[in-house]
Amino acid sequence: MEDLVTQRLVLHPLSVREAESLARGEPREHGRWARDYPTAADIAGARRHLDTCALRGDPQPFGPYEIRRREDGEAIGGLGFHGPPDENGTVTIGYGLAPSAQGRGYATEALRALLDFARTHGVRQVVGDTDRANVASQRVMAAVGMEAVGEDEQLKYYALHWPPQGGEVVT
């Protein structure tokens, strides 16, 4: 699986070996981590990925990606899919940045690239959620075109739907 490259970022698909290193909180070989990366969410995501790989095999390209700055290669966060598209072509996404990398547009840039990848690989809908208090994350999802579709006491839910491409028939 190849890296996804944006203007300022590299989205690197995590291998099992890299996920193991991340889950242990040990920097990858020949790599650098931001001082406040990985976060607890990054470590939990790496562990989920390892569990998924053990049970069902590696879901890449619909798995986790490490967000790295192109300028210095430093890992600053993660994002990815919670698994391959379901029978309706829907995937769930998640993302997060180390606090030191927040507020620079990196999350929007990374999520936009992930959504472009999803669409070109046949995904019909992307869904995600965020804590009601996490206004920054809500702004990121809105900035990439995701629409608020619901909420409960804890979360706001977002979705982005693309019409069928080519000769597909909507059912």
Order of alpha helices (4+ residues) and beta strands (2+ residues): beta-beta-alpha-beta-alpha-beta-beta-beta-alpha-beta-alpha-beta-beta
